[in-house]
């Protein structure tokens, strides 16, 4: 995944989380805002009612019915605010918007009942207009600790809760779902990105390791190899310069020394080939696989069959090197652990992948135990798997007791 594509998808996931979160909290936030607005309106109405109550308290009781109604109409000037004065028996003696003589008994309204008990009553009444309500606040008017009238103020208020509960619940559920999908997508993107970073890091480590192998093999060849060759030449010159008849005791040790130097040179060449096989660069992957098979036949007396579909196949240097290293590690496991008499190496060109299969007829093992979460894998198997992942491919291990083992590596073409 490219960096630009990753960032675009990450932005999309963050946008989904933001939109979903807003949908999930908007309506609950609207309810809180609506409640704060209601409390603010109720406080204003209570203050107005207390002001009217103070004026009513200074009106002589015999003149209440005559003086209070004009007072209510004079104080309740706005069309949205209404002032009503009610006696304890429920009779309305003053109203800013209607004739109190024709008004119904109000003593059973909840806010009036609360005020008759000496408290402040507040009530909310939905209107016929959607998204609006009427707020009523009633306060008592007392004389010598006794309630003799109730002042009720009312006003019309727009609400934020214009959607019914079922629709609001659906919006909240959709918001939570969108936010959850966005969070899951972001988690997947981060996991994919971290996996690709690990794969790229593994590829760089493999490249640096191969570069170091190549440097060490070149230094061994150019320096130590030259010294061993020079030592062998000098020993041959000494042997030729000293006749056996003149120094019979030195002839046999000198011959053994020459043989040991030749063995050291042979082993050094093997080490150099192991570190960086020149056959891979010069002749390609197929020749390198056949070289590995021949080495196993000589070292462990195991017959190895090599089959390559497409002799002209050449891949990137990193992929060829990784496949060769995986094959070498698999053949090493065959010689050390499999107790096999035969093995096979097969390189196939499939439509979508390049497949390398290394199999043997050895004793095998239970592959299911290696796939368990708490199973311990050998370092060689871990290295092979990491090399396969670094190439963007995969590694499968198939085995059963008594049925041999197969290592299958698939690499995208």
N, C-alpha and C positions, 0 to 999 in steps of 0.2 A: 504494500500500500504506500503510495507516494505521500510526501508530507502535505502537499496541497489538498489531496483528497481526504487525508486524515483530518486536517483542520476543518474542512467543509463539513464533514460528517460530525465532528465534535461540536461545531457551532449549531448544527441542526439538533443534536441531542440536547444541548444546553437550552436551546429555544423551546424544545418540547417540555423540558422540565419547568422553565419559566412560565410558559402558557398554562400548563397543567396546574402549577401551584397557584397562579392567579385565579384560574377557574375554581379551584378548590376552596380558596379563602375569601373570594370576593363577596359571596353572599353571606357568609358568616360575619365578615367585616361590615357589610351593609347593615346587618341586624344590630351590631354594636353601635354603629354610627347613628342608626335610627333611634336606638334607645337613649343615646346621649342627647339627641335632638329633642326627644320627648321630654326628658328631664329638664332641659333648658326652658322649653315652652311652659311646663308645669310650674317652674319657679317664677316665671314672669306672671303667669295667671294668679299664682298665690299672692304675689306682691300686689297685683291690682286688686284682688279680692280683699286683702287686708286694708288697703287704702279706702275702698268703698265701705268696708265694715266700720272703719273709724268714723266716716261721715254719718253712717246710719246710727251709730251709737250715740251721736249727739243730737239726734232728732227726738223730740219728746214722744213717748210711747203713744199717747192718744192721737198724735198726728202722723204716725207711721204710714197708714194707708193713703194719706193725702200727699205727703211730701216725698216718699221714697220712690215712687214710679217716675216722676219728673227728674229726680236725681239720677236714676239709672239711665234714663234716655239722654241726659246731658253728658254723663261720663262715658257711656258706651258709644263713642262717635264712629268708630270704624265698623264696616259691615261684617268683618270677620270675627270681631269680639262681641260677646254677649254677656250681659250682667243681669243676674236674677237674684231677687231677695225673697226668701221663703221663711214663713213662720213655722214654729215647731209642729203645728197641726197639719202642715203640708200646704197651706194656702199661700199662693204667690201674690205678693203685694207690690212687686216692682219688677219690670223687665224692660231692657233697652230696645228690644226689637218686636214686641207684641203687647197687646192689651192684657194685663194680668187678670182681668175679670173673666176671660175666656180660656185661661190656661188650666191644664189638668193638675191634679194633686202630684207633688214632686217629693213627698217625704219618704217614698220607698226607693228612691234612686240610691245606689250604693254610696256615692260620694256625699250625698245629703245625710244619709244615716250616720256616716262616720263623723260628719261635722256636728250633728245633733248630740253626739256623745262627747264632744269637746275636742276632737282631733281635726286634722286636715285630711279631707277626702279627695282622692284623685281617681279618675275613671277615663277610659279610652273607648270611644264608640265608633265603629266603622260606618262610613257613609255609603251612599249609593254610587258615588264616583270611585272608580278603581284607583288604588294608590293614595287614598286620602282617609282621614279620620277626624273626629271631633274630640278634643281634650277638654274635660270638665274638672275644675278644681273648686272645692267648697270649703269655706272657713267659717267657724262659728263667731257670732257677735254676742258678747256676754255682758251682763250687768250684775255686779255683786256675785260673780262666780256662777251665774245661771245663764244658760243659752236662751236668748229670746228671739233670735233670728239667725238665718244662715245666708251668707252671700256666696253665690255660685257664679264663677266666671267660666266662659267657654270660648273656644276658638277653633277654627278650621286649619288643619295642618296636612301638608303633603308628606307622604311616607316613602321610604326607599324600598319597601317590601311590596313590589307590584307583581311578583311572580308567586304562584301558589307553592305550597310545600313540596308537592310531588315533583314539579318541574325543577325546583331548586335542588332537590335531592339528586335528580338525574344529572344536573350540571356539575354538582360536586363530585359524583361518581366518575363522570367523564374526565373531569380535571385530575382526579387522583390517578385514573388509568393512564392518561397522557403523560403525567409526571413520572409514573412508574416505568412506562415504556422508554421514556427519555433517559431515566437513570440507568435502566438495564442496557440500553444502547451505548451509553457512555462507558459503562463498565466493560462491555464487550470490546469497544474500541481501544480502551486502555490495555486490556489483556492482549489483544491482537498486536498492538504497538509494542508492548513489552516483549511479546514472543518474537516479533520481527527484530527487535533490537538485540535480543539474546542470540538469534540466528546470525545476525550480521556480526556480532562479537565473536561467535564461534568460527565464522568464516575468516575473520581477520586473524584470529589466533592460529587457525590452521595454516593460513598463508605465511604468517611470521614463523611458525614452526618449520614449515617446509623451506623457507628462506634460510633459517638457521641450520637446518640439516644440510642444505646445499653448500653453505659456507664451510661447515665443519668437514664435510666430505672433500671439498676442494683443498682445504688446508692439509688434511691428512694425506691426500694424494700428492700435493706439491711439496710438502715438507717431510713428513715422516716416510712417505713412500720413496722419495728420492734417497733418504738416508739408508733405508733398508736395502735398496737396490745397490747403492754404493758399497755398503758393507758386504753384500754378497759378492760383488765384483772383486773387492779387495781380498776376501777370503779365498776366492778361486785363484787370484794371482799369487797369494802366499803358498797355496797348495802346489801350484805349478812351479814356484821358485824353490821349494824344498823337496828334494827327491825323497821317496820313502826309505831308500837305503841309508841315507845320511841321518835321518831322524825317524826311526821306526815308531817310537812312542808318540809322536805328534801327529802321525797320519790319521789314525782313527778318530781322535778328538776333533781334528780339523774337519774331517768328513761329516761328523755329527753336527758340528757348528754350522757348516754350510747347509745341511738339511734343515736345521732349526730356523735358520734365517729364511729359507724358502717357505717353511710353514708359516712363519710370521707374516711374510709378504702375502701368502694366500689368504690368511685370516684377515689381514688388513684390507684386501680387495673385497672380501665378503662384507666387512663392516661398511666400506665405502658404498657398495651396492645397496646395502640395507638403508643407509642414510639417504641416498639419492640415486635411484636406479637410472643410469643414462639411457637404458633401453626404452624408457617411457617417452622421453623427449625425442629420441631419434626415430623410433619405429611405431609408437602409438600404444594404446591401451591393450589391444589384443596381444601384441608381442610381450608386453609386460606381464599379462596374466599367464601366458605360456611359460615365461621365465619363472614366475612364482611356482607354477606346478612342477617344473623340472627341479627346482630347489627342494621342494617338499619330497619329491621322489628320491632324491639323493640323500637327504638328511634323515628321513623317517621311514624310507622304504614303503611309501604309500603311493599307489598308482592313482594319478589324477587325470581325469578327462576334461578337456577344454573345448567348448563349443561357443563360437561367436557368430551371431547373425549380422553380417555386414562387415566385411574385413576393411572396407574403406572408411569406416566410421571414425571421425575425429571430433573431439569435444574440447571445451575450454580446458586450459591447463589445470585449473583448480579442481574441476570435476573429475578429470582423469586421475589426478593425484589422490583425491579423496577416495575414489572407487578402488584404486590400487591398494591404498592403506587399509581399507575395510576388508578387501580380499586377503591381504597379508595377515591381518589379525584373525580372521575366520580360519585360515589354514593353520595358524599357530595353535588355535584352540583345538583343531582337529588332531594335530600331532601330539598335543599335551594331554587332552582329556577324553577324546572320543573312542580311543582303542579301535580305530577303523582300519580297514584294509584298502578301501577305495574311497575316492572323493571326486567331485565333479565341480567344474566352474562353467557357468553359462551366462553369456551376455546377450540379451535380446533387445531388439528395437520394436517396441510396441507402439500403437498409434499415438498414445499420449505420453508415455514414459519410456525411459531406458531402464531395463531391469537387469540387475546382477544377482545371480543365485549361486550360493556356495553350499553344497550338500555333501553328506558323508553317510556311510553305512555303519556307523559306530553304535555304541550302546545307548545313546540318547539320554533324555531326562524328561521330567514332567515340566513342560513349558508353562502350565497354569500357575505353578508356584512362583515362577519368575514375574508373572503379571500381577501378583497380589500387591496391595498398597504397601505392606510392610516387608516385602521381599527384598533381599540384598542382592544386587546385581554386581557382577565382576567388573573390574575396571576396563577390561577389554571390551565388554558389551556396551558399557556406558560410552566409551570412546567411539565405537562404531555408530551408535545411535546419534551422538552429537554431530559426527561428521555428516551423517545422512540429513539431519535437520538443517545443518548449515548450508547444504546444497538446495534446500527447499523440498527435500524428499522425505521418505519414511523408511523405516526398517522394521521387518517382521521376523519373528523367531518361531519356527515350527519344529516341534520335537515331541517324542514320546519314548518311554523306556523300551529299549530293544529295537527301535525303528529309525535310529539315526537322527540327524539334525539338519535343518535347512535354514539358512540365513538369506532373506530376500530383501533387496534394496531397490526401491523405485525412485527414480530421479526424473523430474519433468524435462522433456526434451525442448 
